[in-house]
């Protein structure tokens, strides 16, 4: 694709067909880039043509500099070096002697011109690369906007059932956790997550009594959760372990942490259907960190 309109149309198709209507913008941008990027075929820009022109000029100047430099070297060869050569070659080389001063000046001039055109070529190539990157960014951004508009239309039709959360609060079925100003212990974090899960609709969520690598910290009828309460971002390994446990268990996996997630962890979770959450015990807040989690926060765990 070469035009902004074609990129927007491609993005619109992505937005109409993407399975998760509540996908976060950063994930949507990755999807658009992976789909549109390989299709981009830019026309030659003025910067590309300028770079090609400077490339031809630089090649010509360099070739002439090498030629005149070689002639200058031949004109300066002493007789002792020329004696093994045939007389015809010696006569040709001796004919260059009167031209030595001129060859010197021309060689210096051509070397300087080669350096100048080389620098100009470097600048022209950089300008062409910058232009290409800007064009690619514009096409991908246009595709992203097309996908975003299509998703917004789907969201408007589907609606945002925020009243479900309001109903839970009003009936006091499962209250959201209060802020814990002094923080929580790792065990307290598991209790906190269990309360968040109950608030979101998994009414029988409770902290489990068993441990182990990739184990389940909180479980309910439909969902299992692993909880990490430490300072570092969660990498892909714990997410992969939870995916294996969920595959054998049959319940849907949730992951909760007090910090954040490495990009590789988010990508793996998206492929595996794992919802990633980040909680703040001190503020009493819960945030969905990928599309699956945001969907569950809107629609609940029912």
N, C-alpha and C positions, 0 to 999 in steps of 0.2 A: 504494500500500500504506500501511496505517495502523498495523499492529501489528508488534511485535518478532518474533512467530512467522512472519508472512508474509515479513518481510525475511530471516529465517534460512532459510526454505524456498527463497527466490529465490537466496540465496547457496549453498545446497546444490546447486542445479541448476548453478550456475556451476562449482563445484568438481568436479562429476561429469563435466562436458563440456569443461573447459578443456584444450587440447591439451598443454600443458607441465606435467606432474605435479610437476616440481621448480621451478616458478615461485617467485621470492623473494616474501616477504611484502609488500614495498613495491609491487611490480608487481601482485600479487593485489589489494591494497587499491585501487589505481587502477582495475582492471577492475571490482571490485564497485561502486565509487562511480559509475563511468560507466554501469553497467547499472541499479543500484537508484535512484540519485539522481533521474532523470526520472520514476520511478514513484511517488515519495513524494507522498502527498496527506494532509496532516495535518488532523485535526479542529480546530475552533475551541477553543482552550484558555481557561482562566479568565483568563489574561493578555490574550488577544485581546479577550475580552468587556469586560474592565476598560478596555482602551485605547479601545474603541468608545464606552463610557459617558463617559469623560473627553473624547473628541472632541466628543460631542454637547453636553456641559456647556460646553466651551470656546467652541463656536460660538454657543451661546445667550448666554453672558456677553459675548462680543465684539459680537454684534448689539445687545444692550441698551445696552452702553457707547457704541456709535456713535449709537444713537437718542437717548439722554439727552444726549450731547455735542452733537448737532445742535440739540436743543431749547434747550440752554443758550446756544449761539451765537446762535440766533434771538432769545432773550430779551434779549440784550445789544446787539442792533443799534441804532444811533442813529436818530433821526427822519429825518435827511438820507438815510439809506440806504433807509428804508421808504417815503419819499414817492412814488417811481415806481410802487409796487404799488397795486392796487385797495384800496378802503377796507375791504372784507370781510377781505382777507388781513391788512391792517394791524391790524385789531381783534383778530384771532386771535393775532397775534404779541404785541400789547400785553398780551393776557390772560396771557401767560407771565411778565410782569415780576415779579409777586409771588412766583412760584415759583423765581426765580433762585437764591436761597441753597440751597433744597432740591435743585434740579437740580445745583448744584455739588457738593454732598455725595454725591448719588447717582452722579454721573459719576465722581468720584474713587473711590468704593467699587467701582463696576463695573470700572473700569480695573485696580484692585488685584486684584479677583477674576479678571479675565481673565488677568493675569500669573500668578497662583497656579495657575489651572486649566491654563494653557499649560505651566507647569513640570511639573505633575502628569501632563499628557498626554504630555510628552516622556519622563518616567520610565516611564510605563505602556507606551509603544511600545517603549522599550528592553528592558523586561522581557519583552514579547511576542516581540521578536526573539531575545533570549537563550534563551527557552523553545523557540522554533522551532529554533534552531541545535542546542540540546541534544538535541531530539527527533530531528533529522535525523542527528546523530552517533550516537545510540543505535541507530537503525535500520541505518545503514551498518555500524556495528561488529557488530551482530547478523548482518548478511549476511556480513561478513568471517569471523566465527566459523563460520557454516554452511559457507562455502566451504573454510575451513581444515580443518574436521573431515572433509569429503568428500575433500579431497586427501590427508589423512593416511591415510585408509582405503585409497585407491588406492596410496599409497606403500607401505603395509604389505603389500598384495597383490603389488606389483611387486618389493619388496625393494630393498635398497641394496647393490649388488655392490662393496663396498669391498675384497673379497678380490682383485679384479682389480688394484688398485693394489698390494696386498700381494704378489701373485704377480710383478708386474713387478720390485718391489724384491728379492724373494727370489731370482729367477732372474738378477738383475742384467742384465736385458735392456736397460734404459735407466734409469740412476740419475737421481734427482732432483738438481737443482743444489745444490751446497754453498753456504752463505752466503759472500758476498764482503764481508768486513767493511769494506773500503775503497771499496766501490761499484764501478761499472763505467762504461766509456765508452759513448757511443751505439753504437759497433760491438760492444762487449762485451755491450750489452743485447740486440742481435740474436742473438749467439751464445747468450746465456742463454735467450732465448725458444725458439730452435731446440732446446736441450736439454730445456726444459720440454715442447715438443711431442713430442719423442721419448719422454720419460717417460710421456706420456699416451697413446702408442700410434701416433703418426705417425712410425714408425721411420726413415723416410728424409728427415725434415725437415732442411733445410740453409739457411744464409744465402745469399741470392741475390746476384748480382753487378751487378744493374741498379738504377737509381734513377729517380725521377720522381714527380710529384704523383699521389697515389693509387696509388703503385707497391707492389710486393710486396717485403718485407724478408726473409721466411722462406717457403720453399715446400716442400711434400711431395707425395706422390701424390694425396692427397685434400683437403688444406687449404693455404690461403695465409694469411699473416699480415702485418700491418703493425705496426711497433713504434715507440712514441713514448717518448723518454727525456728528459723535461723537467719543470719544476716546475708548469706550469699544467694545469688540468683540460682534458681533450679535449672540444672542441665537436662540433657536428653535422657540420661541413664535412669533416673527415678520414674520418668514418664513411660519409658519403655517397659520397666518392671511392672508398673501398674497396668499397662495394656495387656501384658501376659497374664496377670492375675485375673483381670476382667474377662479375658477370653475363656479362661477355665471356669470362672464363677458364674457368668451369665448375666450379672447385673451391670448397669451402666456405670462407667468410671468417672469420678470427679477428682480434681487435684486442687488442694488449697495450700497457699504459702503466705508468709508474712512479708515477703520481699517482692520478687519478680521472677521472670523466666528468660532464659537465654533464647536467642532467635531459633536455634536448632530445636529446642524443646517445643516451642510453639508450632513449628512446622510439622514435627512428628505428631503432636497432639491433634492438629487439624486433620492429618491423614488418618489417624486412628480413632477419631470421634471422641476424644477426651476433652471435657470441659475444664478450663484452667481459671482458677479464681485467685484473687489476692485480697486478704483481709487485713484490717487494721483494728486490733483489739482496743487500742487507746482511743480511736475515734468512733468505734462502733460502726465501721463501714465495710462493705463488701463490693468488689469490683470484678466484672467479667473481663478476662484478659485475652480471650479469643472469641470467634463467632459463636461457637457452641455454648460457651458460658453465658454470653450476652443473651442468647435466645432463651436459655433456661431461666435467667433472671427476669425476663419479661413474661414468659409463659408459665414459669414455675416447674417444679419437679413432679407434678401430678401425673 
